[in-house]
Amino acid sequence: MTQKLLVYCCLFFYCSLFAQTKVGGRVIDESGEPIAFANVMFKENPTVGVITNDDGTFYLETDETYKVLTVSLLGFAAQDIDLTKKVTYNLEVVLTEGEQLDEVVVYFGKTSKKNNPAIDILKKIWAKKRDNGLNRFKQYEFDKYEKVEFDLNTIDSTLVNSKLFKGMEFIFKEVDTSSITGKTYLPMFINEAVYEVYGDNKLGKQVERLTGNRNSGFSSNQNIISFVQDLYSEYNIYNNYMVFFDKSFTSPLSKTGVDVYNYVLNDSTFIDNKWCYNIVYYPRRKNELTFKGDFWVNDTTFAVKNINLQVTRSANINWVKDIYIEQDFEVVNDSTFLLKRDYMMSDFSLNKKEKSRGIYGKRTTVYDNYVFDKEKPRSFYEAKVDPYNEKAYNRDDTFWENSRLEELNKDERKVYNMLDTLKTVPKFKRLYSLASILGSGYIEFDKMNFDFGPIFSTFGYNEREGVRVRAGGRTYFGQNDKWRIEGYTAYGFKDNQFKYGISGKILLDRKNRLIISAGNRRDIEQIGVSLTSTNDVLGRSFASSSVFTSGSNNTLTNINLSTVAVEFEPAKNLILKTQGSYRMLRSALPDIFSLSYVDSESLTGVENETNQLDIITSLEYTPKRKTIGYGVERRNVNDDYARYMVLYTGGLKGMVDSDFDYQKIQLYYRQPINIGGFGRLTSTIEAGKTFGEVPLSLLSVIPGNQTYFSIFNTFPNLDFYEFVTDSYVSLHLEHNFNGRLFSRIPFLRKLNWREIVGVRGAYGTLSDENIALSAPASIVLQAPDSKPYWEYSFGIGNIFKVFRIDFNFRGNYLDTPGARPFSVTGAFGFYF
């Protein structure tokens, strides 16, 4: 998330579109206070209108020419303003208390839930929603066209004349104006895609086949593309909640909407020969994740004809000033309304001030050519195809002219050529490179096909190495590379030793994602910080490189790890992997921390180093995960998917001097869930058992956390190696209320803090044989076997939008020597 939020700061460009009537301004009362949720419409056509923002501002634009603007609100005298010009900005409308015209029925304040005709209509929408749309048919097919655009907004003379754009002034020759906000903007990225969609409601199956895709701007940068893909969040206005940027917004059509929205029956008229009601809605309270807007609904099917939704300015969401959605539905026959056009605009900005500059992210989706009840066999929906259709990415202009379901305007057509020109400007290339470094953590050397980094891993500290510096890089020819080599070297100024790691992987079959990889690492690591871990050659332990730790960070291990692995994906998001690993493990600080074990064949009876050959087979399933890229590496677009994993490890004694023969089975489950308007719950369950006798270096350590950072899936009040097991089960629960509770407290409401609670526990056992086998002189081996160990925490997130602090309490085992009953940890990050 941090990378995605940093990425949008680098994007720029231009465009122009002129409507017939534009009007914007502010509505205030006689004392100068802003009036929120006032109704602003054209008197000649009351169906074209908006509701003022929290600060009383509004903007209205239409292709038609209108002469009179009507502004009204219950309890105030309505005003008709003559529009003498086609474009009128900075209009100030003062409403005075008094009678309101009978035909204007928009309310301010709380409306009644009883005897409210708007809510009576809403109940009928609930009853009919499963019978509307595509649900009416057994099978369906349609074409879908998507256009995603990013624009730099609020273009003024200060920006045009700034040193930042010196040498790039040509991009400002033409500037477009948003029909939603009235702000000027410069397009800087556009992506078009055409799909064929097939679905079967009886089978519960749907497939989407890409037939064409092209983009402009930063099309080769995976970080930017990943950020753009976030706008492809699927939402349904009929669902109770609509999820954007990991936040659940209550839909105005939700059954829970009556508790968070005010509803008013505002008007009725014919639309496409269908009698429709207009319902205006707005939030009952500030700071909650809600919308304001209106919708038109048919009087017989109670299907929505069109709807607009705008996130209220007070909503507890960071870096997004506005979210605006419009959906239009097509009348197919007397009883069927199908989605025709879906438009979504997000205004990304560092703050929510009206004149603040930011980035528009806009997505337009158009649907057409519906075909129904044309049955296809189940094999059609289950057939696995190559996800990368090279032909789809190389379509000519004729294809796009014939396949677009909505034409580009004249300035959108120029974006492709203009951005190609812009990227030849040396100054722009430098700005783009800087933004790319912040987003990806790598410095690109295009001519060498090499990236240096990650730069965020340059410095660290631990007891063995002292100050540690690290430098590395990777090959990079493009986002769909079939092979990649990466590596690093590190140096500790205290032990005066170099460390290194190198790995390589190659994609042999793209359809089934058959990948072979191998690598070697010699370094210092804090093992035992994860129960269900894989032997990632270039994995980096947070404990061995933390600058700040709680207590001595001296339980470190010298590791020499070599791996070779093969993996493939027999079904979507199902990965089967087999890996051979050889590890040489010994204490990095033997005078303080021991990894020795009893060995009757040793001359001293004790062996200080473990040599171990393992064969690890894992099965991982991540349903609903979305990715980008078709090469050997892919990037996740979303993070709301479940993760299931099963690992089997077999130790082979005797082969290449391997020391132990054992088996280990481990299970892992992680699930983030958005619980409606109550926030987001993340849960993790892990379980495992080791069969056979193994020393401390191969046992399962309950992961402690001696850093000052809040790290999920660790126990912040446990020291490293405080609990060691050969059989275990662990549970972690963390719930972020996203400010729902604090929003009810007046003096906390404006801070937009978010309350976080966590509970975690672990139970495990350790056999007497394994205790006897290990010979550590520095720690006492014990497991939480008399009762489960548990902790709980209370946290506050979104402090100054970027900080989080957690107060952690130890629930039991308080009599353990050196036990930490309380700790404070924190985190830094950019989150929506």
Secondary structure, DSSP 8 states (H G I E B T S, - for coil): -HHHHHHGGG---------SEEEEEEEE-TTS-B-TT-EEEETTEEEEEEE--TTSEEEEEESS---EEEEE-TTB--EEEE--SSEEEEEEEE--BS---TT-----S---SSS-HHHHHHHHHHHHGGGSGGGGSSEEEEEEEEEEEEEEE---HHHHTSGGGTT-GGGGSS-EE-TTT--EEEEEEEEEEEEEEEEETTTTEEEEEEEEEEE-SSTT-HHHHHHHHGGG----TTSSEEEETTEEEE-TTSTTHHHHEEEEEEEEEEETTEEEEEEEEEESSSSSS-EEEEEEEETTT--EEEEEEEE-TTSS-SSEEEEEEEEEEEEEETTEEEEEEEEEEEEEESS--TT--EEEEEEEEEEEEEEES----HHHHH----S--GGGGG--HHHHHHH-SS---TTHHHHHHHHHHHTTSHHHHHHHHHHHHHHHS-EEEGGGTEEE--GGGSEEEETTTEEEEEEEEEE-S-TT-SEEEEEEEEEETTTTEEEEEEEEEEEEETTTTEEEEEEEEEEEE--SS-SS----TT---TTTT-S-BSS-----EEEEEEEEEEEEEEETTEEEEEEEEEEEEEESSTTT----EE-TTSSSSEES-EEEEEEEEEEEE-TT--EE--SS--EES-----EEEEEEEEE-SSGGG----EEEEEEEEEEEEE-GGG-EEEEEEEEEEEES---GGGSEE--B--BSB--TTSBTTS-TTSSEESEEEEEEEEEE-TTTTGGGSHHHHTTT-EEEEEEEEEEEE--HHHHHHB--SS-----S-SS-EEEEEEEEEEETTTEEEEEEEE-S-TTSTT--SEEEEEEE----
